[in-house]
Amino acid sequence: MTTIAATLEREAHASALEHSADRHVRIFNRVCAGVLVAFAIIWLVPLAWALDTALKPNAETTTTTWWIHNPTLASFRALFQQGDILNWYAASFITSTITAACTVLVASMAAFALSRLRFRRRQLVFWFVLAGIMIPPQVLMVPQFREFNGLHLLNTYWAVILPQIPTAIAVFIFKQFFDGLPRDLDEAARVDGAGFLRVYWQVIMPLARPVVSAVAIFSFVWTWNNLLWPLLTLTNPQLMTIPVGLATVQGAYGIRYADTMAGAILGALPLVLLFLVFQRRIVEGIAGTGLKG
């Protein structure tokens, strides 16, 4: 009887501990959910304010109320009438797509060489590549401008695309992923007669699709949002990207807050749709590199 009583007492104690642990887990989950909701609201308020301002006439934008007395789409119509926004969308799409594709190709090939090939000073080369992360892009603008001026490539798409292709962080992300792949795959392919290029293209890259998607999307977004370098290299309105074109419209017609907010919404809308469509790919790509934190 004493043994049975002790067993029942231990089971009751274990059940109480389990119930207490479950209660703490539920409280922790609720706190986390509350924090996430708070951050979501903080993030959404500026977007809501931008949309509210864009739907107001310019004369009402100086008021601090959320209420719109005379909602209108005049600011959006003014952007399409005063600026060549469709050409800017096309220019942004062309430069961002080509830059993203070339970044994936160059970064993945460099990472494959650093991860799979064996050569002297390999680790030194990798650290030399990572040192590029610490160099601010603004430091390189003057020599790059002189270089493209000497090559007569200013005011072309290539002047926007080429400087943005070498990306040290993309090489690092690809290398982290390639290092996690078993080398048995390479050896099995080489036994079948495959060379390094075939191993890279037909064995490694198909497995790296989540990382390819993540790097391509981040490169696309970075190129789409880039303002300073395209502003220096592009003067032809037909070649201007969205940020440059909207900046010229604001400069030409003065600061009109409704038009400015409408331009910001139109410029960011494709990126929001891109994230909504490919958010799963982005999460999978970042998780696959081991950079979850």
C-alpha positions in Angstrom: 0.0 0.0 0.0 2.9 2.3 0.8 4.4 1.7 -2.6 1.0 2.4 -4.4 0.6 5.6 -2.4 4.1 6.8 -3.2 3.5 6.1 -6.9 0.2 8.0 -6.9 1.9 10.9 -5.1 4.7 11.0 -7.7 2.2 10.9 -10.6 0.2 13.7 -9.0 3.3 15.7 -8.5 4.4 15.1 -12.1 0.9 16.1 -13.3 1.1 19.3 -11.3 4.5 20.2 -12.7 3.3 19.5 -16.3 0.2 21.6 -15.7 2.3 24.4 -14.4 4.7 24.2 -17.3 1.8 24.2 -19.8 0.4 27.3 -18.0 3.8 29.1 -18.3 4.0 28.1 -22.0 0.6 29.6 -22.6 1.4 32.8 -20.8 4.7 33.1 -22.8 2.9 32.5 -26.1 0.3 35.2 -25.2 3.0 37.7 -24.3 4.9 36.9 -27.6 1.6 37.3 -29.6 0.9 40.6 -27.9 4.4 41.9 -28.7 4.1 40.8 -32.3 0.7 42.5 -32.6 2.1 45.7 -31.1 5.1 45.7 -33.6 2.7 45.0 -36.5 0.5 48.0 -35.5 3.6 50.2 -35.1 4.7 49.1 -38.6 1.3 49.6 -40.2 0.5 53.0 -38.8 3.0 54.9 -41.1 1.6 53.0 -44.1 -1.9 53.9 -43.2 -0.9 57.5 -42.7 0.8 57.5 -46.1 -2.4 56.1 -47.8 -4.5 58.6 -45.9 -2.4 61.5 -47.0 -2.3 60.3 -50.6 -6.1 60.2 -50.8 -6.4 63.8 -49.6 -6.2 66.9 -51.8 -2.9 68.7 -51.4 -4.6 71.6 -49.5 -5.8 69.2 -46.7 -2.4 67.4 -46.2 -1.3 70.0 -43.6 -4.1 69.0 -41.2 -3.3 66.4 -38.6 -6.6 64.5 -38.6 -7.1 61.1 -40.1 -10.5 62.0 -41.5 -10.6 62.8 -45.2 -13.2 65.4 -46.1 -12.8 65.1 -49.8 -11.2 61.8 -50.8 -9.6 61.9 -54.2 -7.2 60.0 -56.5 -5.9 63.3 -58.0 -2.4 62.7 -56.7 -2.2 59.3 -58.4 -3.5 60.8 -61.6 -1.1 63.6 -61.4 1.9 61.2 -61.2 0.7 59.4 -64.3 0.2 62.7 -66.1 3.2 64.6 -65.0 5.7 61.8 -64.9 6.6 59.0 -67.2 5.9 56.4 -64.5 5.3 53.5 -66.8 8.7 53.9 -68.3 10.2 54.1 -64.8 8.5 50.9 -63.8 9.9 49.2 -66.9 13.4 50.6 -66.2 13.3 49.4 -62.6 12.0 46.0 -63.6 14.7 45.5 -66.3 17.6 46.7 -64.1 16.4 44.8 -61.0 15.8 41.6 -62.8 19.1 41.5 -64.7 21.0 42.5 -61.5 19.3 39.8 -59.5 20.0 37.1 -62.1 23.6 38.1 -62.5 24.1 38.4 -58.7 22.8 34.9 -58.2 25.1 33.5 -61.0 28.3 35.3 -59.9 27.8 34.8 -56.1 26.9 31.1 -56.4 29.9 30.4 -58.7 32.2 32.2 -56.3 30.7 30.4 -53.3 31.0 27.0 -55.0 34.7 27.6 -55.7 35.3 28.7 -52.1 33.2 25.8 -50.7 34.1 22.9 -52.9 37.4 23.6 -54.7 40.8 23.1 -52.9 43.4 25.7 -53.6 46.0 27.7 -51.7 45.0 30.7 -49.6 41.3 29.7 -50.1 40.4 30.9 -46.6 42.3 34.2 -47.2 40.3 34.7 -50.4 37.1 34.1 -48.5 38.0 36.7 -45.8 39.0 39.1 -48.5 35.6 38.7 -50.1 33.9 39.3 -46.7 35.9 42.4 -46.2 33.7 43.9 -48.9 30.8 44.0 -46.5 32.7 46.6 -44.4 33.2 49.0 -47.4 30.4 51.5 -47.7 29.1 51.8 -51.3 29.3 55.6 -51.1 33.1 55.3 -50.9 33.2 53.6 -54.3 30.9 56.0 -56.2 33.5 58.5 -57.4 35.9 55.9 -58.8 33.1 54.0 -60.3 31.6 57.1 -61.9 34.9 57.9 -63.5 35.4 54.4 -64.7 32.0 54.2 -66.4 32.5 57.7 -67.8 35.7 56.4 -69.4 33.9 53.4 -70.8 31.1 55.7 -72.1 28.5 53.7 -70.3 26.9 56.5 -68.3 23.2 57.0 -69.0 22.7 53.3 -69.8 21.2 50.4 -68.0 24.7 48.8 -67.7 25.9 51.7 -65.5 23.1 50.8 -63.0 23.4 47.1 -63.3 27.2 46.2 -63.3 28.3 47.9 -60.0 25.5 46.2 -58.1 26.3 42.6 -59.2 29.3 41.9 -56.9 27.7 41.3 -53.5 29.8 39.9 -50.7 26.9 39.0 -48.5 25.4 36.9 -51.3 28.6 35.0 -51.6 28.6 34.4 -47.9 25.0 33.1 -47.9 25.6 30.7 -50.8 28.8 29.4 -49.2 27.1 28.8 -45.9 24.5 26.7 -47.7 27.0 24.8 -49.9 29.1 24.0 -46.8 26.0 22.2 -45.4 25.6 19.9 -48.4 27.3 16.5 -48.2 30.3 16.1 -50.3 29.2 12.6 -51.2 27.1 14.2 -53.9 30.1 15.7 -55.6 32.1 12.5 -55.4 29.2 10.4 -56.8 28.8 12.9 -59.7 32.6 12.9 -60.4 32.6 9.1 -60.4 30.0 9.3 -63.2 32.4 11.5 -65.2 30.9 14.9 -64.3 33.3 17.9 -64.2 33.2 20.7 -61.6 31.0 22.9 -63.8 28.5 20.1 -64.3 28.5 19.3 -60.6 27.8 23.0 -59.9 25.0 23.3 -62.4 23.2 19.9 -62.3 23.9 18.7 -58.7 24.4 21.7 -56.4 22.2 24.4 -57.9 19.0 22.4 -58.0 19.4 21.8 -54.3 20.0 25.5 -53.6 16.7 26.7 -55.0 15.5 28.2 -51.7 18.7 30.2 -51.3 18.6 31.2 -54.9 15.1 32.6 -54.4 16.1 34.5 -51.3 19.2 36.0 -52.8 17.4 36.9 -56.0 14.5 38.6 -54.1 16.8 40.6 -51.8 19.0 41.7 -54.7 15.9 42.7 -56.7 14.5 44.7 -53.8 17.9 46.4 -53.2 18.2 47.4 -56.8 14.6 48.6 -57.0 15.0 50.9 -54.0 18.5 52.2 -54.9 18.4 55.9 -55.5 21.8 57.5 -55.2 23.8 55.6 -57.8 21.1 55.7 -60.5 20.6 59.3 -59.7 24.3 60.0 -60.5 24.4 57.9 -63.7 21.0 58.5 -65.4 19.8 61.7 -66.9 17.5 60.4 -69.6 13.9 60.4 -68.4 13.2 57.3 -70.5 15.9 55.3 -68.5 15.1 56.6 -65.0 14.1 54.0 -62.4 11.2 54.5 -60.0 13.1 56.2 -57.1 15.0 58.6 -59.5 11.8 59.5 -61.5 9.8 60.2 -58.4 12.6 62.3 -57.0 12.7 64.4 -60.2 8.9 64.9 -60.1 9.1 66.1 -56.5 11.9 68.5 -57.4 10.1 69.8 -60.5 6.8 70.5 -58.9 7.8 71.3 -55.3 6.9 69.5 -52.1 3.3 68.4 -52.3 2.7 65.9 -49.6 -0.2 64.1 -51.3 1.8 63.6 -54.5 4.8 62.5 -52.5 2.9 59.9 -50.5 1.2 58.6 -53.7 4.6 58.2 -55.4 5.9 56.4 -52.4 2.9 54.0 -52.4 3.2 53.3 -56.2 7.0 52.8 -55.8 6.6 50.3 -52.9 3.6 48.4 -54.2 5.5 46.0 -56.5 7.8 45.1 -53.6 5.0 44.4 -51.2 3.4 42.1 -53.8 6.7 40.4 -54.3 7.1 39.7 -50.6 3.6 38.5 -50.3 4.0 36.0 -53.2 7.5 34.8 -52.3 7.6 35.1 -48.5 7.8 31.3 -48.0 10.8 31.2 -50.4 12.5 34.0 -48.4 12.1 32.2 -45.1 13.2 28.9 -46.5 16.3 30.5 -48.0 17.4 32.2 -44.9 16.7 29.1 -42.8 18.8 27.0 -45.2 21.9 29.2 -44.6 21.9 28.7 -40.9 21.3 32.4 -40.3 18.1 32.0 -38.5 19.0 34.3 -35.7 
